[in-house]
Amino acid sequence: SKRGEEPRFLQVVWTLETLRGLGIFAIGALIALGLLTAQRMDWLSPDSTYGHPDLPLALGLISFASVIGATSSINLLTKARQLLVARVVTIDIVSQVIGIAVMLAWAFLSPNILALAAGNIATATLKSLLSHGFIDGIQARLKWDRDTVKEIFNFGRWIFLSSLLGFIAIWIDRIILAGQLSATDFGIYTIAVLLVSAPSEIIQRMISSVLFPALSETARDDPGRLSANYYKVRRFIDLSAVGAALFFFIFGAKLVELLYDDRYLSAGAALEIMALSLPIIGLSASSQIYVATGKPWLNSILLVPRVLGLLVLLPTMTAAHGLVGTAWAIVFSQWIALPLIYFLLRRERILSISAELRFVGILVCCLGAAWGIRNMIF
């Protein structure tokens, strides 16, 4: 929006974000209350994941993290819009790293689902505190303006849809598997997900803090350079994502062996497989182009294959091949959108065939080398 730096506009945005956080918490709390009631009424087997006594509390806490996150300073968005991202990125990375450290420490001392809740709470709390302490700008106040709300919702309905699809894509695996796996196997799967999600979360923070503001400015001032600027940032994203994938592919089993006891060692094999989902992060970041250019519906379309892939592949491959099948389902559901990603990039005249061929060649060579190193070392 051209009003993106007006104090009144920003305060309305902050108000809506606060209401959104409260709404997510209310939904999560209702689900948690329903689970607790079902457990008290003995409608759920105590041996199942849904019957685990910690699950209602974990859901409530994870939902409450949305309320805390909504209190972050609105000036984070302003600085990102102005491409003054040094402190924004630092706050994102520091809060994410501390949150991951809290999550891993909790999981090491007491391996249960509350580790995920603790990590989310720590990340949201630290980001909110740091954003208000180290980012200058307007003071956050509750503000309501009908015209501003109308402008936001006219554009934001597609953002809402993509956010909803993104939420489903992130959590549908746990919803499905909680009813399909035993509590022990679900815990093993959760460990693998927590570890592989750590670098993914940090890279996604970088995308939202650096790539999106840069593309938004380019779209406003010099649309002809969108492709060049996208691939310029993509190089760093690809380097980070492929590097993380190679690390987990080679050392995933050893990392799990170092952090957890013998009950959870099979998470190492799942982690090594799921690491193959990381290299597509850079390509998936193309969704930021469509939001920056005022076409957020394309972002929603990109999420559909992933959600459908999870809905179809997760239950079938888990039933057929256990946790190994689950891990491959996660990988396939990520890469299944690749043809659509390339189609939309070409349609919007962003696609660089030479850059993509170079990326694929480097990725294949790196994975081949990693396979050889892993076999040679272990």
Secondary structure, DSSP 8 states (H G I E B T S, - for coil): -TTTT-HHHHHHHHHHHHHHHHHHHHHHHHHHHHHHHHHHTT-S-TTBSTT-TTHHHHHHHHHHHHHHHHTS-THHHHHHHTT--HHHHHHHHHHHHHHHHHHHHHHHHS-STHHHHHHHHHHHHHHHHHHHHH--S--------HHHHHHHHHHHHHHHHHHHHHHHHHHHHHHHHHHHSBHHHHHHHHHHHHHHHHHHHHHHHHIIIIIHHHHHHHHHH-GGGHHHHHHHHHHHHHHHHHHHHHHHHHHHHHHHHHHS-GGGTTHHHHHHHHGGGGGGHHHHTTHHHHHHTT-HHHHHHHHHHHHHHHHHHHHHHHHHHHHHHHHHHHHHHHHTTHHHHHHHHHHTT---HHHHHHHHHHHHHHHHHHHHHHHHH-
